[in-house]
Amino acid sequence: MTAKKLRIALVVPHIFMQRELLPQVIFSPGQLALSLADGLTDLGCEVTLYTPGPVATRARNVTADLSLFEQELAGRGDGYLDLLKKHPFTFVTLARQVQSEIIAHAYADANAGKVDLVHVYTNEEDTALPFAQLCTKPVVFTHHDPYNFLVKYKSVMPKYKYLNWVSLSYAQRSGMPADTRWAGTVYHGLDETKLTPVKNPSRDYFVYMGRIIEPKGVHLAIMAVRAYNKTAVTPLKLKIAGKHYGDSEKKSYWESRIHPQLDDDIRYVGFLNDAEAKQDFLGNAAALIVPSIFDEPFGMVAIEAMACGAPVIALDSGALPEIVTDGKNGFIAQKVRKKHSAPDAQNSLHQTRESLDEEKTADNLQIALAKWREIDRAACRHTYKTRFTARRMCQDYLEIYSQLVSDYSSVPTY
């Protein structure tokens, strides 16, 4: 089957997949899905993108019926994100109903012969898993978190190890059984025109960009920069971009460990939601710090920085050593465990948090930060262009799709 004849159902059932919501949230899987849909279309595939609400795409877009959900919101006087903050259980319940509807629609279209393959692309695929056996076309799954990061994932996903899975990195595979059926590994990619290096970068500050939550280790970046500035000939500020959150645990992290540290040297610049702002922020940075303490399944912000020519200083968490080549486009610093601490149980964040020696880990980050001038910014951009473009991502997925459809077509039916 040629690419021009390949009909792909790309299913992204997360409730954030709506044109009005995406600019308001940090949801990189949504932007990646749009790039994948458009890129596959450019490669000659017939793509149908299934989302809860309408999105901006060149692919055919099939959406759910949100009328009753929106009627409930109107009755409360809330928007989607208002309801999520005020009543998360109600929000999740309504969102799951929409997700089930859109997944069922895609499977029905496959059974009706309208598509050749179904790709369920985001973390809500646990709804789609048990019904994949009822689909008469091949189904493949991509998950965007560690497979055992949350109870709702690790309690169900290993039961479906026999389905077709695509990992975001080889490190991500550690969260699934050894005999999981992997169709391939596809690294994320960015549109080459979205982020580019800036001319004559100032390189007078370090940056952190992403969600401001404990697993991302923002406090370690602060500790490392403060240590760096004690000995540096030219001290550098740390600029923090991202969102902090309102539920009790995440709010406590912001209020107890981040906000009290803000001063002239440690600045919070808010949430950057457009490419131009990101390019200026990353492109002028001396380096991006990625201090994640949990096993990152990929690390999207790292390739955004490289696209802008900025080096990446990261902890050795999950896939980050697959993205950052030590001494070439950045440096990898080792996490340090407390003495006598046991290895992390199933990559559990709780175990990581309890066993981490924060001071020694921050010291390792500081040592890496001190070498930021050794990295050639052109090498960072070269890494991006050769490994992490959207076109390469789409080509890799197309190869996997074609193989799955070919394998499926060659199996005799009785």
C-alpha positions as a Markdown table, in Angstrom:
| # | Residue | x | y | z |
|---|---|---|---|---|
| 1 | Met | 0.0 | 0.0 | 0.0 |
| 2 | Thr | 1.5 | 3.4 | -1.0 |
| 3 | Ala | 1.5 | 6.4 | 1.3 |
| 4 | Lys | -1.1 | 8.1 | -1.0 |
| 5 | Lys | -3.5 | 5.3 | -0.3 |
| 6 | Leu | -2.8 | 5.0 | 3.4 |
| 7 | Arg | -5.8 | 6.2 | 5.5 |
| 8 | Ile | -4.9 | 7.1 | 9.1 |
| 9 | Ala | -7.3 | 7.7 | 12.0 |
| 10 | Leu | -5.3 | 9.9 | 14.4 |
| 11 | Val | -7.2 | 9.9 | 17.7 |
| 12 | Val | -6.5 | 12.6 | 20.3 |
| 13 | Pro | -9.3 | 12.3 | 22.8 |
| 14 | His | -7.9 | 14.7 | 25.5 |
| 15 | Ile | -10.5 | 17.4 | 26.3 |
| 16 | Phe | -7.9 | 20.1 | 25.8 |
| 17 | Met | -7.9 | 19.3 | 22.0 |
| 18 | Gln | -10.1 | 22.3 | 21.1 |
| 19 | Arg | -9.0 | 25.4 | 19.2 |
| 20 | Glu | -10.1 | 27.7 | 22.1 |
| 21 | Leu | -8.4 | 25.8 | 24.9 |
| 22 | Leu | -5.0 | 24.9 | 23.4 |
| 23 | Pro | -3.4 | 28.4 | 23.7 |
| 24 | Gln | -4.4 | 28.5 | 27.4 |
| 25 | Val | -2.7 | 25.3 | 28.6 |
| 26 | Ile | 0.6 | 23.5 | 28.5 |
| 27 | Phe | -0.2 | 20.5 | 26.5 |
| 28 | Ser | 2.6 | 19.5 | 24.1 |
| 29 | Pro | 0.9 | 16.3 | 23.0 |
| 30 | Gly | -1.8 | 18.4 | 21.4 |
| 31 | Gln | 0.6 | 20.5 | 19.4 |
| 32 | Leu | 2.6 | 17.4 | 18.4 |
| 33 | Ala | -0.6 | 15.7 | 17.2 |
| 34 | Leu | -1.4 | 18.7 | 15.0 |
| 35 | Ser | 2.1 | 18.6 | 13.5 |
| 36 | Leu | 1.7 | 14.9 | 13.0 |
| 37 | Ala | -1.7 | 15.2 | 11.3 |
| 38 | Asp | -0.5 | 18.0 | 9.0 |
| 39 | Gly | 2.9 | 16.3 | 8.3 |
| 40 | Leu | 1.3 | 13.0 | 7.3 |
| 41 | Thr | -1.1 | 14.9 | 5.1 |
| 42 | Asp | 1.9 | 16.5 | 3.4 |
| 43 | Leu | 3.4 | 13.1 | 2.9 |
| 44 | Gly | 0.4 | 12.0 | 1.0 |
| 45 | Cys | -1.6 | 10.2 | 3.6 |
| 46 | Glu | -5.4 | 10.6 | 4.0 |
| 47 | Val | -5.6 | 11.7 | 7.7 |
| 48 | Thr | -8.7 | 12.0 | 9.8 |
| 49 | Leu | -8.0 | 13.7 | 13.1 |
| 50 | Tyr | -10.5 | 12.8 | 15.9 |
| 51 | Thr | -10.7 | 15.4 | 18.6 |
| 52 | Pro | -13.3 | 16.5 | 21.2 |
| 53 | Gly | -13.6 | 20.0 | 19.6 |
| 54 | Pro | -12.5 | 21.6 | 16.3 |
| 55 | Val | -8.8 | 22.3 | 15.9 |
| 56 | Ala | -6.7 | 24.0 | 13.3 |
| 57 | Thr | -5.5 | 21.3 | 10.9 |
| 58 | Arg | -5.2 | 20.5 | 7.2 |
| 59 | Ala | -6.4 | 17.0 | 7.9 |
| 60 | Arg | -10.1 | 16.1 | 8.0 |
| 61 | Asn | -11.3 | 16.9 | 11.5 |
| 62 | Val | -14.0 | 14.7 | 13.3 |
| 63 | Thr | -15.3 | 16.1 | 16.6 |
| 64 | Ala | -17.5 | 15.0 | 19.5 |
| 65 | Asp | -20.8 | 16.3 | 20.5 |
| 66 | Leu | -20.0 | 18.8 | 23.3 |
| 67 | Ser | -23.4 | 20.3 | 23.6 |
| 68 | Leu | -24.4 | 18.7 | 26.9 |
| 69 | Phe | -20.9 | 19.3 | 28.4 |
| 70 | Glu | -21.2 | 23.0 | 27.4 |
| 71 | Gln | -24.7 | 23.2 | 28.6 |
| 72 | Glu | -23.5 | 22.1 | 32.1 |
| 73 | Leu | -20.7 | 24.7 | 31.9 |
| 74 | Ala | -23.2 | 27.4 | 31.0 |
| 75 | Gly | -25.5 | 26.4 | 33.9 |
| 76 | Arg | -22.6 | 26.8 | 36.3 |
| 77 | Gly | -21.3 | 30.0 | 34.7 |
| 78 | Asp | -17.9 | 28.3 | 34.2 |
| 79 | Gly | -15.5 | 27.7 | 31.3 |
| 80 | Tyr | -13.7 | 24.4 | 30.9 |
| 81 | Leu | -10.7 | 25.4 | 32.9 |
| 82 | Asp | -12.8 | 27.0 | 35.6 |
| 83 | Leu | -14.6 | 23.7 | 36.2 |
| 84 | Leu | -11.3 | 21.8 | 36.2 |
| 85 | Lys | -10.0 | 24.0 | 39.0 |
| 86 | Lys | -13.3 | 24.1 | 41.1 |
| 87 | His | -14.5 | 20.5 | 40.6 |
| 88 | Pro | -11.8 | 18.3 | 39.1 |
| 89 | Phe | -13.8 | 15.1 | 39.6 |
| 90 | Thr | -16.8 | 16.4 | 37.8 |
| 91 | Phe | -14.6 | 17.7 | 35.0 |
| 92 | Val | -12.8 | 14.4 | 34.6 |
| 93 | Thr | -16.1 | 12.5 | 34.6 |
| 94 | Leu | -17.6 | 14.7 | 31.8 |
| 95 | Ala | -14.3 | 14.6 | 29.9 |
| 96 | Arg | -14.2 | 10.8 | 30.0 |
| 97 | Gln | -17.6 | 10.6 | 28.4 |
| 98 | Val | -16.4 | 12.8 | 25.5 |
| 99 | Gln | -13.3 | 10.7 | 25.2 |
| 100 | Ser | -15.2 | 7.5 | 25.0 |
| 101 | Glu | -17.4 | 8.9 | 22.3 |
| 102 | Ile | -14.6 | 10.0 | 20.1 |
| 103 | Ile | -12.7 | 6.7 | 20.5 |
| 104 | Ala | -15.8 | 4.7 | 19.6 |
| 105 | His | -16.3 | 6.9 | 16.5 |
| 106 | Ala | -12.8 | 6.1 | 15.3 |
| 107 | Tyr | -13.1 | 2.4 | 15.9 |
| 108 | Ala | -16.5 | 2.4 | 14.1 |
| 109 | Asp | -15.0 | 4.2 | 11.1 |
| 110 | Ala | -12.2 | 1.6 | 11.0 |
| 111 | Asn | -14.7 | -1.3 | 11.1 |
| 112 | Ala | -16.7 | 0.4 | 8.3 |
| 113 | Gly | -13.6 | 0.3 | 6.1 |
| 114 | Lys | -13.1 | 4.1 | 6.1 |
| 115 | Val | -9.6 | 4.0 | 7.5 |
| 116 | Asp | -6.7 | 1.5 | 7.3 |
| 117 | Leu | -5.2 | 2.1 | 10.8 |
| 118 | Val | -6.1 | 3.7 | 14.1 |
| 119 | His | -3.5 | 5.6 | 16.1 |
| 120 | Val | -4.6 | 6.5 | 19.6 |
| 121 | Tyr | -2.1 | 9.3 | 20.5 |
| 122 | Thr | -2.6 | 10.6 | 24.0 |
| 123 | Asn | -2.8 | 9.5 | 27.6 |
| 124 | Glu | -6.5 | 8.8 | 27.6 |
| 125 | Glu | -5.8 | 5.7 | 25.6 |
| 126 | Asp | -6.6 | 3.6 | 28.7 |
| 127 | Thr | -10.3 | 4.0 | 27.7 |
| 128 | Ala | -9.4 | 2.7 | 24.2 |
| 129 | Leu | -7.3 | -0.3 | 25.3 |
| 130 | Pro | -10.0 | -2.9 | 26.1 |
| 131 | Phe | -12.0 | -2.2 | 23.0 |
| 132 | Ala | -9.0 | -2.4 | 20.6 |
| 133 | Gln | -9.7 | -6.1 | 20.2 |
| 134 | Leu | -13.1 | -5.2 | 18.7 |
| 135 | Cys | -11.5 | -3.1 | 15.9 |
| 136 | Thr | -11.1 | -4.9 | 12.6 |
| 137 | Lys | -8.1 | -2.7 | 11.6 |
| 138 | Pro | -4.7 | -2.4 | 13.3 |
| 139 | Val | -4.5 | -0.1 | 16.3 |
| 140 | Val | -1.3 | 1.5 | 17.6 |
| 141 | Phe | -0.8 | 3.5 | 20.8 |
| 142 | Thr | 1.5 | 6.3 | 21.9 |
| 143 | His | 1.6 | 7.3 | 25.5 |
| 144 | His | 3.1 | 10.6 | 26.7 |
| 145 | Asp | 3.9 | 9.9 | 30.4 |
| 146 | Pro | 6.0 | 7.2 | 32.0 |
| 147 | Tyr | 3.9 | 4.1 | 31.8 |
| 148 | Asn | 4.0 | 3.6 | 35.6 |
| 149 | Phe | 3.9 | 7.2 | 36.7 |
| 150 | Leu | 0.3 | 7.2 | 37.8 |
| 151 | Val | -1.8 | 4.4 | 39.3 |
| 152 | Lys | -4.4 | 4.7 | 36.5 |
| 153 | Tyr | -1.7 | 3.8 | 34.0 |
| 154 | Lys | 0.3 | 1.1 | 35.7 |
| 155 | Ser | -2.8 | -0.7 | 36.9 |
| 156 | Val | -4.0 | -1.3 | 33.4 |
| 157 | Met | -1.4 | -0.8 | 30.6 |
| 158 | Pro | 0.7 | -3.9 | 31.3 |
| 159 | Lys | -2.4 | -6.0 | 30.7 |
| 160 | Tyr | -2.4 | -4.9 | 27.1 |
| 161 | Lys | 1.3 | -5.4 | 26.4 |
| 162 | Tyr | 0.3 | -7.5 | 23.4 |
| 163 | Leu | -1.1 | -4.5 | 21.5 |
| 164 | Asn | 1.0 | -2.3 | 19.2 |
| 165 | Trp | 2.9 | 0.4 | 21.1 |
| 166 | Val | 5.2 | 3.2 | 20.0 |
| 167 | Ser | 7.6 | 4.5 | 22.6 |
| 168 | Leu | 8.7 | 8.2 | 22.8 |
| 169 | Ser | 12.2 | 7.0 | 23.8 |
| 170 | Tyr | 13.9 | 3.8 | 24.7 |
| 171 | Ala | 14.0 | 4.9 | 28.4 |
| 172 | Gln | 10.2 | 5.1 | 28.4 |
| 173 | Arg | 10.0 | 1.4 | 27.7 |
| 174 | Ser | 11.2 | 0.5 | 31.2 |
| 175 | Gly | 7.8 | 1.2 | 32.6 |
| 176 | Met | 6.2 | -1.7 | 30.6 |
| 177 | Pro | 6.9 | -5.5 | 30.7 |
| 178 | Ala | 10.0 | -6.7 | 28.9 |
| 179 | Asp | 7.9 | -8.6 | 26.4 |
| 180 | Thr | 5.7 | -5.6 | 25.4 |
| 181 | Arg | 5.0 | -5.5 | 21.7 |
| 182 | Trp | 6.9 | -2.4 | 20.5 |
| 183 | Ala | 6.2 | -1.3 | 16.9 |
| 184 | Gly | 9.0 | 1.2 | 17.2 |
| 185 | Thr | 10.4 | 4.3 | 18.9 |
| 186 | Val | 9.7 | 7.8 | 17.5 |
| 187 | Tyr | 11.3 | 10.9 | 19.0 |
| 188 | His | 9.2 | 14.0 | 19.0 |
| 189 | Gly | 9.8 | 16.7 | 16.3 |
| 190 | Leu | 9.2 | 20.4 | 15.8 |
| 191 | Asp | 8.3 | 22.4 | 12.7 |
| 192 | Glu | 11.6 | 23.8 | 11.4 |
| 193 | Thr | 10.1 | 27.3 | 10.8 |
| 194 | Lys | 8.7 | 27.7 | 14.3 |
| 195 | Leu | 11.8 | 28.1 | 16.4 |
| 196 | Thr | 15.2 | 29.3 | 15.1 |
| 197 | Pro | 18.4 | 30.8 | 16.7 |
| 198 | Val | 18.5 | 34.5 | 17.3 |
| 199 | Lys | 21.3 | 36.7 | 16.0 |
| 200 | Asn | 23.9 | 37.8 | 18.5 |
| 201 | Pro | 22.3 | 36.1 | 21.6 |
| 202 | Ser | 22.8 | 37.9 | 24.9 |
| 203 | Arg | 23.5 | 34.7 | 26.8 |
| 204 | Asp | 23.2 | 36.6 | 30.1 |
| 205 | Tyr | 20.8 | 34.3 | 31.9 |
| 206 | Phe | 19.9 | 30.7 | 32.5 |
| 207 | Val | 16.3 | 29.5 | 31.9 |
| 208 | Tyr | 13.8 | 26.9 | 33.1 |
| 209 | Met | 10.7 | 26.4 | 31.0 |
| 210 | Gly | 7.8 | 24.1 | 31.8 |
| 211 | Arg | 5.3 | 23.1 | 34.4 |
| 212 | Ile | 6.2 | 24.4 | 37.9 |
| 213 | Ile | 5.6 | 21.2 | 39.8 |
| 214 | Glu | 7.8 | 19.1 | 42.0 |
| 215 | Pro | 8.6 | 16.3 | 39.6 |
| 216 | Lys | 10.2 | 18.9 | 37.3 |
| 217 | Gly | 12.7 | 19.8 | 40.0 |
| 218 | Val | 12.5 | 23.6 | 39.6 |
| 219 | His | 13.9 | 24.1 | 43.1 |
| 220 | Leu | 17.0 | 22.2 | 42.0 |
| 221 | Ala | 17.6 | 24.7 | 39.2 |
| 222 | Ile | 17.3 | 27.5 | 41.7 |
| 223 | Met | 19.8 | 25.8 | 44.1 |
| 224 | Ala | 22.3 | 25.2 | 41.2 |
| 225 | Val | 22.2 | 28.8 | 39.9 |
| 226 | Arg | 22.7 | 30.2 | 43.3 |
| 227 | Ala | 25.7 | 28.0 | 43.8 |
| 228 | Tyr | 27.0 | 28.9 | 40.3 |
| 229 | Asn | 26.7 | 32.6 | 41.1 |
| 230 | Lys | 28.8 | 32.3 | 44.3 |
| 231 | Thr | 31.9 | 31.5 | 42.2 |
| 232 | Ala | 31.2 | 32.9 | 38.8 |
| 233 | Val | 33.2 | 35.8 | 37.5 |
| 234 | Thr | 29.9 | 37.0 | 35.8 |
| 235 | Pro | 26.9 | 35.8 | 37.8 |
| 236 | Leu | 23.8 | 35.0 | 35.7 |
| 237 | Lys | 20.1 | 35.3 | 36.6 |
| 238 | Leu | 17.7 | 32.4 | 36.3 |
| 239 | Lys | 14.4 | 33.1 | 34.5 |
| 240 | Ile | 11.6 | 30.7 | 35.1 |
| 241 | Ala | 8.7 | 30.4 | 32.6 |
| 242 | Gly | 5.7 | 28.2 | 33.0 |
| 243 | Lys | 2.5 | 27.7 | 34.9 |
| 244 | His | 2.0 | 27.0 | 38.6 |
| 245 | Tyr | -1.1 | 25.2 | 39.7 |
| 246 | Gly | -4.0 | 25.6 | 42.1 |
| 247 | Asp | -4.6 | 22.1 | 43.6 |
| 248 | Ser | -3.3 | 21.6 | 47.1 |
| 249 | Glu | -0.1 | 19.6 | 46.4 |
| 250 | Lys | 1.0 | 21.7 | 43.4 |
| 251 | Lys | 0.1 | 25.0 | 45.0 |
| 252 | Ser | 2.0 | 24.0 | 48.1 |
| 253 | Tyr | 5.1 | 23.4 | 46.0 |
| 254 | Trp | 4.9 | 26.8 | 44.4 |
| 255 | Glu | 4.2 | 28.6 | 47.7 |
| 256 | Ser | 6.8 | 26.8 | 49.8 |
| 257 | Arg | 9.7 | 26.1 | 47.5 |
| 258 | Ile | 9.6 | 28.5 | 44.5 |
| 259 | His | 7.8 | 31.8 | 45.3 |
| 260 | Pro | 9.9 | 32.6 | 48.4 |
| 261 | Gln | 13.1 | 32.2 | 46.3 |
| 262 | Leu | 12.1 | 34.9 | 43.8 |
| 263 | Asp | 14.3 | 37.9 | 43.8 |
| 264 | Asp | 16.5 | 39.9 | 41.4 |
| 265 | Asp | 18.5 | 36.8 | 40.6 |
| 266 | Ile | 15.6 | 34.3 | 40.4 |
| 267 | Arg | 12.8 | 35.7 | 38.3 |
| 268 | Tyr | 9.4 | 34.3 | 37.3 |
| 269 | Val | 8.4 | 35.6 | 33.9 |
| 270 | Gly | 5.0 | 33.8 | 33.5 |
| 271 | Phe | 3.6 | 31.5 | 30.9 |
| 272 | Leu | 5.0 | 31.8 | 27.3 |
| 273 | Asn | 2.3 | 30.6 | 24.9 |
| 274 | Asp | 3.6 | 31.6 | 21.4 |
| 275 | Ala | 6.7 | 30.7 | 19.3 |
| 276 | Glu | 8.0 | 34.3 | 19.1 |
| 277 | Ala | 8.2 | 34.6 | 22.9 |
| 278 | Lys | 9.8 | 31.2 | 23.3 |
| 279 | Gln | 12.4 | 31.9 | 20.6 |
| 280 | Asp | 13.4 | 35.2 | 22.3 |
| 281 | Phe | 13.5 | 33.5 | 25.8 |
| 282 | Leu | 15.4 | 30.4 | 24.8 |
| 283 | Gly | 17.5 | 31.9 | 22.0 |
| 284 | Asn | 19.1 | 34.5 | 24.2 |
| 285 | Ala | 19.7 | 32.1 | 27.2 |
| 286 | Ala | 23.1 | 30.9 | 28.2 |
| 287 | Ala | 21.6 | 27.5 | 28.7 |
| 288 | Leu | 18.3 | 25.7 | 29.5 |
| 289 | Ile | 18.2 | 23.8 | 32.7 |
| 290 | Val | 16.1 | 20.6 | 32.8 |
| 291 | Pro | 16.3 | 19.4 | 36.4 |
| 292 | Ser | 13.5 | 16.7 | 36.3 |
| 293 | Ile | 13.7 | 14.2 | 39.1 |
| 294 | Phe | 11.2 | 11.8 | 37.6 |
| 295 | Asp | 11.9 | 9.6 | 34.6 |
| 296 | Glu | 11.1 | 11.9 | 31.7 |
| 297 | Pro | 9.6 | 9.9 | 28.8 |
| 298 | Phe | 11.1 | 12.5 | 26.4 |
| 299 | Gly | 11.7 | 16.2 | 27.2 |
| 300 | Met | 10.1 | 18.4 | 24.7 |
| 301 | Val | 11.6 | 21.7 | 26.1 |
| 302 | Ala | 15.1 | 20.3 | 25.4 |
| 303 | Ile | 14.6 | 20.1 | 21.7 |
| 304 | Glu | 12.9 | 23.5 | 21.7 |
| 305 | Ala | 16.0 | 24.9 | 23.2 |
| 306 | Met | 18.3 | 23.2 | 20.7 |
| 307 | Ala | 16.1 | 24.5 | 17.9 |
| 308 | Cys | 17.0 | 28.0 | 19.2 |
| 309 | Gly | 20.7 | 27.1 | 19.5 |
| 310 | Ala | 20.7 | 27.0 | 23.3 |
| 311 | Pro | 22.7 | 24.3 | 25.2 |
| 312 | Val | 20.8 | 22.0 | 27.6 |
| 313 | Ile | 21.9 | 21.2 | 31.1 |
| 314 | Ala | 19.9 | 18.2 | 32.3 |
| 315 | Leu | 19.8 | 15.6 | 35.0 |
| 316 | Asp | 20.1 | 12.0 | 34.0 |
| 317 | Ser | 16.4 | 11.3 | 34.2 |
| 318 | Gly | 14.7 | 9.0 | 31.8 |
| 319 | Ala | 15.1 | 9.9 | 28.2 |
| 320 | Leu | 17.2 | 13.1 | 28.7 |
| 321 | Pro | 20.5 | 11.3 | 28.1 |
| 322 | Glu | 19.1 | 10.1 | 24.8 |
| 323 | Ile | 18.4 | 13.7 | 23.7 |
| 324 | Val | 21.4 | 15.5 | 25.2 |
| 325 | Thr | 24.8 | 14.3 | 24.0 |
| 326 | Asp | 27.1 | 15.1 | 26.9 |
| 327 | Gly | 29.7 | 17.7 | 25.8 |
| 328 | Lys | 28.1 | 18.3 | 22.3 |
| 329 | Asn | 24.8 | 20.0 | 22.7 |
| 330 | Gly | 24.8 | 20.2 | 26.5 |
| 331 | Phe | 25.7 | 18.3 | 29.6 |
| 332 | Ile | 24.1 | 15.6 | 31.7 |
| 333 | Ala | 24.4 | 15.8 | 35.5 |
| 334 | Gln | 23.9 | 12.8 | 37.7 |
| 335 | Lys | 21.2 | 12.6 | 40.4 |
| 336 | Val | 22.6 | 11.5 | 43.7 |
| 337 | Arg | 20.8 | 9.3 | 46.1 |
| 338 | Lys | 21.0 | 9.5 | 49.8 |
| 339 | Lys | 23.2 | 6.9 | 51.4 |
| 340 | His | 21.5 | 3.5 | 52.0 |
| 341 | Ser | 18.5 | 4.5 | 49.9 |
| 342 | Ala | 17.0 | 1.7 | 47.8 |
| 343 | Pro | 16.6 | 2.0 | 44.0 |
| 344 | Asp | 13.4 | 3.6 | 42.9 |
| 345 | Ala | 10.5 | 1.2 | 43.0 |
| 346 | Gln | 8.9 | 1.1 | 39.6 |
| 347 | Asn | 10.2 | 4.6 | 38.8 |
| 348 | Ser | 7.9 | 5.9 | 41.5 |
| 349 | Leu | 8.0 | 9.7 | 42.0 |
| 350 | His | 7.5 | 9.2 | 45.8 |
| 351 | Gln | 10.6 | 6.9 | 45.9 |
| 352 | Thr | 12.6 | 9.3 | 43.8 |
| 353 | Arg | 11.7 | 12.3 | 46.1 |
| 354 | Glu | 12.4 | 10.4 | 49.3 |
| 355 | Ser | 15.8 | 9.0 | 48.1 |
| 356 | Leu | 17.2 | 12.1 | 46.3 |
| 357 | Asp | 20.1 | 13.9 | 47.9 |
| 358 | Glu | 19.1 | 17.4 | 46.7 |
| 359 | Glu | 22.2 | 19.3 | 47.8 |
| 360 | Lys | 24.6 | 16.9 | 46.0 |
| 361 | Thr | 22.3 | 16.7 | 43.0 |
| 362 | Ala | 22.2 | 20.5 | 42.8 |
| 363 | Asp | 26.0 | 20.6 | 43.1 |
| 364 | Asn | 26.3 | 18.3 | 40.1 |
| 365 | Leu | 24.0 | 20.6 | 38.1 |
| 366 | Gln | 26.1 | 23.6 | 39.1 |
| 367 | Ile | 29.3 | 21.9 | 37.9 |
| 368 | Ala | 27.6 | 21.3 | 34.6 |
| 369 | Leu | 26.3 | 24.9 | 34.4 |
| 370 | Ala | 29.9 | 26.1 | 34.8 |
| 371 | Lys | 30.8 | 24.6 | 31.5 |
| 372 | Trp | 28.0 | 26.1 | 29.4 |
| 373 | Arg | 30.5 | 28.2 | 27.3 |
| 374 | Glu | 32.1 | 25.0 | 26.0 |
| 375 | Ile | 29.0 | 24.2 | 23.9 |
| 376 | Asp | 28.8 | 25.4 | 20.3 |
| 377 | Arg | 25.4 | 26.8 | 19.7 |
| 378 | Ala | 25.6 | 25.7 | 16.0 |
| 379 | Ala | 26.0 | 22.1 | 17.2 |
| 380 | Cys | 22.8 | 22.4 | 19.2 |
| 381 | Arg | 20.9 | 23.6 | 16.1 |
| 382 | His | 22.5 | 20.8 | 14.0 |
| 383 | Thr | 21.3 | 18.2 | 16.6 |
| 384 | Tyr | 17.8 | 19.5 | 16.2 |
| 385 | Lys | 17.8 | 19.6 | 12.4 |
| 386 | Thr | 19.2 | 16.1 | 12.1 |
| 387 | Arg | 17.2 | 14.3 | 14.9 |
| 388 | Phe | 14.2 | 16.3 | 16.0 |
| 389 | Thr | 12.3 | 17.8 | 13.2 |
| 390 | Ala | 8.5 | 17.3 | 12.6 |
| 391 | Arg | 9.2 | 15.9 | 9.1 |
| 392 | Arg | 11.5 | 13.2 | 10.5 |
| 393 | Met | 8.9 | 12.4 | 13.2 |
| 394 | Cys | 6.1 | 12.0 | 10.5 |
| 395 | Gln | 8.3 | 9.9 | 8.3 |
| 396 | Asp | 9.1 | 7.5 | 11.2 |
| 397 | Tyr | 5.4 | 7.1 | 12.1 |
| 398 | Leu | 4.5 | 6.6 | 8.4 |
| 399 | Glu | 7.1 | 3.8 | 8.2 |
| 400 | Ile | 5.5 | 2.1 | 11.3 |
| 401 | Tyr | 2.0 | 2.5 | 10.0 |
| 402 | Ser | 2.9 | 1.0 | 6.6 |
| 403 | Gln | 4.5 | -2.0 | 8.3 |
| 404 | Leu | 1.6 | -2.6 | 10.6 |
| 405 | Val | -0.9 | -2.4 | 7.7 |
| 406 | Ser | 1.2 | -4.6 | 5.6 |
| 407 | Asp | 1.5 | -7.2 | 8.4 |
| 408 | Tyr | -2.2 | -7.1 | 9.1 |
| 409 | Ser | -3.0 | -7.5 | 5.4 |
| 410 | Ser | -0.7 | -10.6 | 5.1 |
| 411 | Val | -2.5 | -12.5 | 7.9 |
| 412 | Pro | -5.0 | -14.9 | 6.4 |
| 413 | Thr | -8.6 | -14.7 | 7.6 |
| 414 | Tyr | -10.8 | -17.8 | 7.8 |
